[in-house]
Amino acid sequence: MPQARIYRPAKTAMQSGRAKTRRWVLDYEVTTPRTPDPLMGWTSAADTLNQISLKFETLEEAVAYATKRGLDYIVAEPHQAKFKPKSYADNFRYDRPR
């Protein structure tokens, strides 16, 4: 029985937006080791489930898919971002920490 992981992807460090963090992703865990191809040197695996990444709008849809297919799954809850309000004027405060 393949093991699956359901999670929401983290925001990319290259952009400030959160465009690809809204959906839930179901990925299969790696079951076979990756080995380099002797001819080309590309990394490959014998299991093709490693290549599948399914996207769902809600967590309930992803869990329903996994239970319908009889998959063992783990749900990784996303970390909540802590918002600290900042003011531009705080950069010029006399008593600011240095």
SEPALUM-464554 format. One record per atom (N, C-alpha, C, O): atom name; residue in three letters; x, y, z; residue number from 1. Coordinates in nm, 2 decimals. Layout:
N
ATOM   atom   rest       xx       yy       zz    nr
ATOM     CA    ALA        X        Y        Z   NUM
...
// end
This chain:
98
ATOM   atom   rest       xx       yy       zz    nr
ATOM      N    MET     0.08    -0.12     0.00     1
ATOM     CA    MET     0.00     0.00     0.00     1
ATOM      C    MET     0.09     0.12     0.00     1
ATOM      O    MET     0.17     0.14     0.09     1
ATOM      N    PRO     0.07     0.21    -0.10     2
ATOM     CA    PRO     0.16     0.33    -0.10     2
ATOM      C    PRO     0.12     0.43     0.01     2
ATOM      O    PRO     0.01     0.45     0.04     2
ATOM      N    GLN     0.23     0.49     0.06     3
ATOM     CA    GLN     0.21     0.60     0.16     3
ATOM      C    GLN     0.20     0.73     0.09     3
ATOM      O    GLN     0.28     0.76     0.00     3
ATOM      N    ALA     0.11     0.82     0.14     4
ATOM     CA    ALA     0.09     0.95     0.08     4
ATOM      C    ALA     0.11     1.06     0.18     4
ATOM      O    ALA     0.09     1.03     0.30     4
ATOM      N    ARG     0.15     1.18     0.14     5
ATOM     CA    ARG     0.16     1.29     0.23     5
ATOM      C    ARG     0.08     1.40     0.17     5
ATOM      O    ARG     0.09     1.44     0.05     5
ATOM      N    ILE    -0.01     1.46     0.26     6
ATOM     CA    ILE    -0.10     1.57     0.22     6
ATOM      C    ILE    -0.05     1.69     0.29     6
ATOM      O    ILE    -0.03     1.69     0.41     6
ATOM      N    TYR    -0.02     1.80     0.22     7
ATOM     CA    TYR     0.03     1.92     0.27     7
ATOM      C    TYR     0.00     2.04     0.19     7
ATOM      O    TYR    -0.04     2.03     0.07     7
ATOM      N    ARG     0.01     2.16     0.25     8
ATOM     CA    ARG     0.01     2.28     0.17     8
ATOM      C    ARG     0.15     2.33     0.15     8
ATOM      O    ARG     0.22     2.35     0.25     8
ATOM      N    PRO     0.19     2.36     0.03     9
ATOM     CA    PRO     0.33     2.40     0.01     9
ATOM      C    PRO     0.36     2.54     0.07     9
ATOM      O    PRO     0.27     2.62     0.08     9
ATOM      N    ALA     0.48     2.56     0.11    10
ATOM     CA    ALA     0.52     2.68     0.17    10
ATOM      C    ALA     0.55     2.79     0.06    10
ATOM      O    ALA     0.56     2.75    -0.05    10
ATOM      N    LYS     0.55     2.91     0.10    11
ATOM     CA    LYS     0.57     3.02     0.01    11
ATOM      C    LYS     0.71     3.01    -0.04    11
ATOM      O    LYS     0.80     2.98     0.04    11
ATOM      N    THR     0.74     3.04    -0.16    12
ATOM     CA    THR     0.87     3.04    -0.22    12
ATOM      C    THR     0.95     3.16    -0.16    12
ATOM      O    THR     0.90     3.27    -0.14    12
ATOM      N    ALA     1.08     3.14    -0.14    13
ATOM     CA    ALA     1.16     3.25    -0.09    13
ATOM      C    ALA     1.20     3.35    -0.20    13
ATOM      O    ALA     1.25     3.46    -0.16    13
ATOM      N    MET     1.17     3.32    -0.32    14
ATOM     CA    MET     1.21     3.41    -0.43    14
ATOM      C    MET     1.11     3.52    -0.45    14
ATOM      O    MET     1.14     3.63    -0.51    14
ATOM      N    GLN     0.98     3.51    -0.41    15
ATOM     CA    GLN     0.88     3.61    -0.43    15
ATOM      C    GLN     0.81     3.64    -0.30    15
ATOM      O    GLN     0.82     3.56    -0.20    15
ATOM      N    SER     0.75     3.75    -0.29    16
ATOM     CA    SER     0.68     3.78    -0.16    16
ATOM      C    SER     0.53     3.74    -0.17    16
ATOM      O    SER     0.46     3.74    -0.07    16
ATOM      N    GLY     0.48     3.70    -0.28    17
ATOM     CA    GLY     0.34     3.66    -0.30    17
ATOM      C    GLY     0.32     3.52    -0.25    17
ATOM      O    GLY     0.41     3.44    -0.22    17
ATOM      N    ARG     0.19     3.48    -0.23    18
ATOM     CA    ARG     0.15     3.35    -0.18    18
ATOM      C    ARG     0.07     3.27    -0.29    18
ATOM      O    ARG    -0.03     3.21    -0.26    18
ATOM      N    ALA     0.11     3.28    -0.42    19
ATOM     CA    ALA     0.03     3.24    -0.53    19
ATOM      C    ALA     0.01     3.09    -0.52    19
ATOM      O    ALA    -0.11     3.04    -0.54    19
ATOM      N    LYS     0.11     3.01    -0.50    20
ATOM     CA    LYS     0.09     2.86    -0.51    20
ATOM      C    LYS     0.08     2.79    -0.37    20
ATOM      O    LYS     0.12     2.68    -0.36    20
ATOM      N    THR     0.03     2.87    -0.27    21
ATOM     CA    THR     0.02     2.81    -0.14    21
ATOM      C    THR    -0.12     2.79    -0.10    21
ATOM      O    THR    -0.14     2.75     0.02    21
ATOM      N    ARG    -0.22     2.81    -0.18    22
ATOM     CA    ARG    -0.36     2.80    -0.14    22
ATOM      C    ARG    -0.41     2.65    -0.15    22
ATOM      O    ARG    -0.49     2.61    -0.07    22
ATOM      N    ARG    -0.36     2.58    -0.25    23
ATOM     CA    ARG    -0.41     2.44    -0.27    23
ATOM      C    ARG    -0.33     2.34    -0.18    23
ATOM      O    ARG    -0.22     2.36    -0.14    23
ATOM      N    TRP    -0.40     2.23    -0.16    24
ATOM     CA    TRP    -0.34     2.11    -0.09    24
ATOM      C    TRP    -0.28     2.02    -0.19    24
ATOM      O    TRP    -0.34     2.00    -0.30    24
ATOM      N    VAL    -0.17     1.96    -0.16    25
ATOM     CA    VAL    -0.09     1.87    -0.25    25
ATOM      C    VAL    -0.09     1.73    -0.19    25
ATOM      O    VAL    -0.06     1.72    -0.07    25
ATOM      N    LEU    -0.11     1.63    -0.27    26
ATOM     CA    LEU    -0.09     1.49    -0.23    26
ATOM      C    LEU     0.02     1.44    -0.31    26
ATOM      O    LEU     0.02     1.42    -0.43    26
ATOM      N    ASP     0.13     1.40    -0.24    27
ATOM     CA    ASP     0.25     1.34    -0.30    27
ATOM      C    ASP     0.27     1.20    -0.24    27
ATOM      O    ASP     0.24     1.18    -0.12    27
ATOM      N    TYR     0.32     1.11    -0.32    28
ATOM     CA    TYR     0.35     0.97    -0.27    28
ATOM      C    TYR     0.49     0.97    -0.22    28
ATOM      O    TYR     0.58     1.03    -0.27    28
ATOM      N    GLU     0.51     0.90    -0.11    29
ATOM     CA    GLU     0.64     0.89    -0.05    29
ATOM      C    GLU     0.73     0.80    -0.14    29
ATOM      O    GLU     0.67     0.71    -0.21    29
ATOM      N    VAL     0.86     0.82    -0.14    30
ATOM     CA    VAL     0.95     0.74    -0.22    30
ATOM      C    VAL     0.96     0.60    -0.16    30
ATOM      O    VAL     0.99     0.58    -0.04    30
ATOM      N    THR     0.94     0.50    -0.24    31
ATOM     CA    THR     0.94     0.36    -0.19    31
ATOM      C    THR     1.06     0.29    -0.25    31
ATOM      O    THR     1.11     0.19    -0.19    31
ATOM      N    THR     1.11     0.33    -0.36    32
ATOM     CA    THR     1.23     0.27    -0.42    32
ATOM      C    THR     1.35     0.37    -0.43    32
ATOM      O    THR     1.32     0.49    -0.44    32
ATOM      N    PRO     1.47     0.33    -0.41    33
ATOM     CA    PRO     1.58     0.42    -0.41    33
ATOM      C    PRO     1.60     0.48    -0.55    33
ATOM      O    PRO     1.58     0.41    -0.65    33
ATOM      N    ARG     1.65     0.60    -0.56    34
ATOM     CA    ARG     1.68     0.66    -0.68    34
ATOM      C    ARG     1.82     0.62    -0.72    34
ATOM      O    ARG     1.91     0.62    -0.64    34
ATOM      N    THR     1.84     0.59    -0.85    35
ATOM     CA    THR     1.97     0.54    -0.89    35
ATOM      C    THR     2.01     0.62    -1.02    35
ATOM      O    THR     1.92     0.65    -1.10    35
ATOM      N    PRO     2.13     0.65    -1.04    36
ATOM     CA    PRO     2.17     0.72    -1.17    36
ATOM      C    PRO     2.17     0.62    -1.29    36
ATOM      O    PRO     2.20     0.50    -1.28    36
ATOM      N    ASP     2.12     0.67    -1.40    37
ATOM     CA    ASP     2.12     0.59    -1.52    37
ATOM      C    ASP     2.26     0.58    -1.57    37
ATOM      O    ASP     2.33     0.68    -1.58    37
ATOM      N    PRO     2.30     0.45    -1.60    38
ATOM     CA    PRO     2.44     0.43    -1.64    38
ATOM      C    PRO     2.48     0.50    -1.78    38
ATOM      O    PRO     2.59     0.54    -1.80    38
ATOM      N    LEU     2.38     0.52    -1.87    39
ATOM     CA    LEU     2.41     0.58    -2.00    39
ATOM      C    LEU     2.41     0.73    -1.99    39
ATOM      O    LEU     2.51     0.80    -2.03    39
ATOM      N    MET     2.30     0.79    -1.94    40
ATOM     CA    MET     2.29     0.94    -1.94    40
ATOM      C    MET     2.33     1.00    -1.81    40
ATOM      O    MET     2.36     1.12    -1.81    40
ATOM      N    GLY     2.32     0.93    -1.70    41
ATOM     CA    GLY     2.36     0.99    -1.57    41
ATOM      C    GLY     2.24     1.05    -1.50    41
ATOM      O    GLY     2.25     1.11    -1.40    41
ATOM      N    TRP     2.12     1.04    -1.56    42
ATOM     CA    TRP     2.00     1.10    -1.50    42
ATOM      C    TRP     1.96     1.02    -1.38    42
ATOM      O    TRP     1.98     0.90    -1.38    42
ATOM      N    THR     1.90     1.08    -1.28    43
ATOM     CA    THR     1.85     1.01    -1.17    43
ATOM      C    THR     1.71     0.95    -1.20    43
ATOM      O    THR     1.63     1.03    -1.24    43
ATOM      N    SER     1.69     0.83    -1.17    44
ATOM     CA    SER     1.56     0.77    -1.19    44
ATOM      C    SER     1.53     0.67    -1.08    44
ATOM      O    SER     1.61     0.63    -1.00    44
ATOM      N    ALA     1.40     0.63    -1.08    45
ATOM     CA    ALA     1.35     0.53    -0.98    45
ATOM      C    ALA     1.26     0.43    -1.06    45
ATOM      O    ALA     1.20     0.47    -1.16    45
ATOM      N    ALA     1.25     0.31    -1.00    46
ATOM     CA    ALA     1.17     0.21    -1.07    46
ATOM      C    ALA     1.02     0.24    -1.04    46
ATOM      O    ALA     0.93     0.19    -1.12    46
ATOM      N    ASP     0.98     0.31    -0.94    47
ATOM     CA    ASP     0.85     0.34    -0.90    47
ATOM      C    ASP     0.80     0.47    -0.97    47
ATOM      O    ASP     0.86     0.57    -0.94    47
ATOM      N    THR     0.69     0.46    -1.05    48
ATOM     CA    THR     0.65     0.58    -1.12    48
ATOM      C    THR     0.56     0.67    -1.03    48
ATOM      O    THR     0.52     0.78    -1.07    48
ATOM      N    LEU     0.52     0.62    -0.91    49
ATOM     CA    LEU     0.44     0.70    -0.82    49
ATOM      C    LEU     0.51     0.83    -0.77    49
ATOM      O    LEU     0.45     0.92    -0.72    49
ATOM      N    ASN     0.64     0.82    -0.78    50
ATOM     CA    ASN     0.72     0.94    -0.73    50
ATOM      C    ASN     0.70     1.06    -0.82    50
ATOM      O    ASN     0.73     1.17    -0.77    50
ATOM      N    GLN     0.65     1.04    -0.94    51
ATOM     CA    GLN     0.63     1.15    -1.03    51
ATOM      C    GLN     0.50     1.22    -1.02    51
ATOM      O    GLN     0.47     1.32    -1.08    51
ATOM      N    ILE     0.41     1.16    -0.94    52
ATOM     CA    ILE     0.27     1.21    -0.93    52
ATOM      C    ILE     0.26     1.31    -0.82    52
ATOM      O    ILE     0.30     1.28    -0.71    52
ATOM      N    SER     0.20     1.42    -0.85    53
ATOM     CA    SER     0.17     1.52    -0.75    53
ATOM      C    SER     0.03     1.58    -0.78    53
ATOM      O    SER     0.01     1.64    -0.88    53
ATOM      N    LEU    -0.07     1.55    -0.70    54
ATOM     CA    LEU    -0.21     1.59    -0.72    54
ATOM      C    LEU    -0.24     1.71    -0.63    54
ATOM      O    LEU    -0.20     1.72    -0.52    54
ATOM      N    LYS    -0.31     1.80    -0.69    55
ATOM     CA    LYS    -0.35     1.92    -0.62    55
ATOM      C    LYS    -0.50     1.93    -0.60    55
ATOM      O    LYS    -0.58     1.89    -0.68    55
ATOM      N    PHE    -0.54     1.97    -0.48    56
ATOM     CA    PHE    -0.68     1.98    -0.44    56
ATOM      C    PHE    -0.71     2.11    -0.38    56
ATOM      O    PHE    -0.62     2.18    -0.32    56
ATOM      N    GLU    -0.83     2.16    -0.39    57
ATOM     CA    GLU    -0.87     2.29    -0.34    57
ATOM      C    GLU    -0.88     2.29    -0.19    57
ATOM      O    GLU    -0.85     2.38    -0.12    57
ATOM      N    THR    -0.93     2.18    -0.13    58
ATOM     CA    THR    -0.95     2.17     0.02    58
ATOM      C    THR    -0.88     2.04     0.07    58
ATOM      O    THR    -0.85     1.95     0.00    58
ATOM      N    LEU    -0.86     2.05     0.20    59
ATOM     CA    LEU    -0.80     1.93     0.27    59
ATOM      C    LEU    -0.90     1.81     0.27    59
ATOM      O    LEU    -0.86     1.70     0.26    59
ATOM      N    GLU    -1.03     1.84     0.28    60
ATOM     CA    GLU    -1.13     1.74     0.28    60
ATOM      C    GLU    -1.13     1.66     0.15    60
ATOM      O    GLU    -1.15     1.54     0.15    60
ATOM      N    GLU    -1.11     1.73     0.04    61
ATOM     CA    GLU    -1.11     1.66    -0.10    61
ATOM      C    GLU    -0.99     1.57    -0.10    61
ATOM      O    GLU    -1.00     1.46    -0.16    61
ATOM      N    ALA    -0.87     1.61    -0.05    62
ATOM     CA    ALA    -0.75     1.53    -0.06    62
ATOM      C    ALA    -0.77     1.41     0.03    62
ATOM      O    ALA    -0.73     1.30    -0.01    62
ATOM      N    VAL    -0.82     1.43     0.15    63
ATOM     CA    VAL    -0.84     1.31     0.24    63
ATOM      C    VAL    -0.95     1.22     0.18    63
ATOM      O    VAL    -0.93     1.09     0.19    63
ATOM      N    ALA    -1.05     1.27     0.12    64
ATOM     CA    ALA    -1.15     1.18     0.06    64
ATOM      C    ALA    -1.09     1.10    -0.06    64
ATOM      O    ALA    -1.12     0.98    -0.07    64
ATOM      N    TYR    -1.00     1.16    -0.14    65
ATOM     CA    TYR    -0.94     1.09    -0.25    65
ATOM      C    TYR    -0.85     0.98    -0.19    65
ATOM      O    TYR    -0.85     0.87    -0.24    65
ATOM      N    ALA    -0.77     1.01    -0.08    66
ATOM     CA    ALA    -0.68     0.91    -0.03    66
ATOM      C    ALA    -0.76     0.79     0.03    66
ATOM      O    ALA    -0.72     0.68     0.02    66
ATOM      N    THR    -0.87     0.82     0.10    67
ATOM     CA    THR    -0.95     0.71     0.16    67
ATOM      C    THR    -1.02     0.63     0.06    67
ATOM      O    THR    -1.04     0.51     0.07    67
ATOM      N    LYS    -1.07     0.70    -0.05    68
ATOM     CA    LYS    -1.14     0.62    -0.15    68
ATOM      C    LYS    -1.04     0.53    -0.23    68
ATOM      O    LYS    -1.08     0.42    -0.27    68
ATOM      N    ARG    -0.92     0.57    -0.24    69
ATOM     CA    ARG    -0.82     0.48    -0.31    69
ATOM      C    ARG    -0.75     0.38    -0.21    69
ATOM      O    ARG    -0.67     0.30    -0.25    69
ATOM      N    GLY    -0.78     0.39    -0.08    70
ATOM     CA    GLY    -0.72     0.30     0.02    70
ATOM      C    GLY    -0.58     0.33     0.05    70
ATOM      O    GLY    -0.50     0.24     0.08    70
ATOM      N    LEU    -0.54     0.46     0.04    71
ATOM     CA    LEU    -0.40     0.50     0.07    71
ATOM      C    LEU    -0.38     0.53     0.22    71
ATOM      O    LEU    -0.47     0.58     0.28    71
ATOM      N    ASP    -0.26     0.49     0.27    72
ATOM     CA    ASP    -0.22     0.54     0.40    72
ATOM      C    ASP    -0.17     0.68     0.38    72
ATOM      O    ASP    -0.08     0.70     0.29    72
ATOM      N    TYR    -0.22     0.77     0.46    73
ATOM     CA    TYR    -0.18     0.91     0.43    73
ATOM      C    TYR    -0.14     0.98     0.56    73
ATOM      O    TYR    -0.19     0.94     0.67    73
ATOM      N    ILE    -0.06     1.08     0.55    74
ATOM     CA    ILE    -0.02     1.17     0.67    74
ATOM      C    ILE    -0.05     1.31     0.63    74
ATOM      O    ILE    -0.02     1.35     0.52    74
ATOM      N    VAL    -0.12     1.38     0.72    75
ATOM     CA    VAL    -0.15     1.52     0.69    75
ATOM      C    VAL    -0.05     1.61     0.76    75
ATOM      O    VAL    -0.04     1.60     0.89    75
ATOM      N    ALA     0.02     1.69     0.69    76
ATOM     CA    ALA     0.11     1.79     0.75    76
ATOM      C    ALA     0.04     1.92     0.75    76
ATOM      O    ALA     0.02     1.99     0.65    76
ATOM      N    GLU     0.00     1.97     0.87    77
ATOM     CA    GLU    -0.06     2.09     0.89    77
ATOM      C    GLU     0.03     2.21     0.86    77
ATOM      O    GLU     0.15     2.20     0.90    77
ATOM      N    PRO    -0.01     2.31     0.79    78
ATOM     CA    PRO     0.08     2.43     0.76    78
ATOM      C    PRO     0.10     2.51     0.89    78
ATOM      O    PRO     0.01     2.52     0.97    78
ATOM      N    HIS     0.21     2.57     0.89    79
ATOM     CA    HIS     0.25     2.67     1.00    79
ATOM      C    HIS     0.18     2.80     0.97    79
ATOM      O    HIS     0.18     2.84     0.86    79
ATOM      N    GLN     0.12     2.86     1.07    80
ATOM     CA    GLN     0.06     2.99     1.05    80
ATOM      C    GLN     0.16     3.10     1.06    80
ATOM      O    GLN     0.25     3.10     1.15    80
ATOM      N    ALA     0.16     3.19     0.96    81
ATOM     CA    ALA     0.26     3.30     0.96    81
ATOM      C    ALA     0.22     3.40     1.07    81
ATOM      O    ALA     0.10     3.43     1.08    81
ATOM      N    LYS     0.32     3.45     1.14    82
ATOM     CA    LYS     0.30     3.55     1.24    82
ATOM      C    LYS     0.32     3.69     1.17    82
ATOM      O    LYS     0.42     3.71     1.12    82
ATOM      N    PHE     0.21     3.77     1.18    83
ATOM     CA    PHE     0.22     3.90     1.12    83
ATOM      C    PHE     0.26     4.00     1.23    83
ATOM      O    PHE     0.19     4.02     1.33    83
ATOM      N    LYS     0.37     4.07     1.20    84
ATOM     CA    LYS     0.41     4.18     1.29    84
ATOM      C    LYS     0.39     4.31     1.21    84
ATOM      O    LYS     0.46     4.33     1.11    84
ATOM      N    PRO     0.30     4.39     1.26    85
ATOM     CA    PRO     0.28     4.52     1.19    85
ATOM      C    PRO     0.41     4.61     1.20    85
ATOM      O    PRO     0.47     4.62     1.31    85
ATOM      N    LYS     0.45     4.67     1.09    86
ATOM     CA    LYS     0.56     4.75     1.09    86
ATOM      C    LYS     0.53     4.89     1.03    86
ATOM      O    LYS     0.43     4.90     0.95    86
ATOM      N    SER     0.60     4.99     1.07    87
ATOM     CA    SER     0.58     5.12     1.02    87
ATOM      C    SER     0.71     5.17     0.97    87
ATOM      O    SER     0.82     5.15     1.02    87
ATOM      N    TYR     0.70     5.25     0.86    88
ATOM     CA    TYR     0.82     5.30     0.80    88
ATOM      C    TYR     0.89     5.40     0.90    88
ATOM      O    TYR     1.01     5.42     0.90    88
ATOM      N    ALA     0.81     5.47     0.97    89
ATOM     CA    ALA     0.86     5.57     1.07    89
ATOM      C    ALA     0.94     5.51     1.18    89
ATOM      O    ALA     1.02     5.58     1.24    89
ATOM      N    ASP     0.92     5.38     1.21    90
ATOM     CA    ASP     1.00     5.32     1.31    90
ATOM      C    ASP     1.14     5.31     1.28    90
ATOM      O    ASP     1.23     5.29     1.37    90
ATOM      N    ASN     1.18     5.32     1.15    91
ATOM     CA    ASN     1.32     5.31     1.11    91
ATOM      C    ASN     1.40     5.44     1.16    91
ATOM      O    ASN     1.52     5.43     1.17    91
ATOM      N    PHE     1.33     5.54     1.19    92
ATOM     CA    PHE     1.39     5.67     1.23    92
ATOM      C    PHE     1.36     5.71     1.38    92
ATOM      O    PHE     1.39     5.82     1.42    92
ATOM      N    ARG     1.31     5.61     1.45    93
ATOM     CA    ARG     1.29     5.64     1.60    93
ATOM      C    ARG     1.42     5.66     1.67    93
ATOM      O    ARG     1.52     5.60     1.63    93
ATOM      N    TYR     1.42     5.75     1.77    94
ATOM     CA    TYR     1.54     5.77     1.84    94
ATOM      C    TYR     1.58     5.65     1.93    94
ATOM      O    TYR     1.69     5.62     1.95    94
ATOM      N    ASP     1.48     5.59     1.99    95
ATOM     CA    ASP     1.50     5.48     2.08    95
ATOM      C    ASP     1.50     5.34     2.02    95
ATOM      O    ASP     1.48     5.24     2.09    95
ATOM      N    ARG     1.52     5.33     1.89    96
ATOM     CA    ARG     1.51     5.20     1.83    96
ATOM      C    ARG     1.63     5.11     1.86    96
ATOM      O    ARG     1.74     5.17     1.89    96
ATOM      N    PRO     1.61     4.98     1.87    97
ATOM     CA    PRO     1.73     4.89     1.89    97
ATOM      C    PRO     1.82     4.89     1.78    97
ATOM      O    PRO     1.78     4.90     1.66    97
ATOM      N    ARG     1.95     4.89     1.81    98
ATOM     CA    ARG     2.05     4.89     1.70    98
ATOM      C    ARG     2.11     4.76     1.67    98
ATOM      O    ARG     2.20     4.74     1.59    98
// end
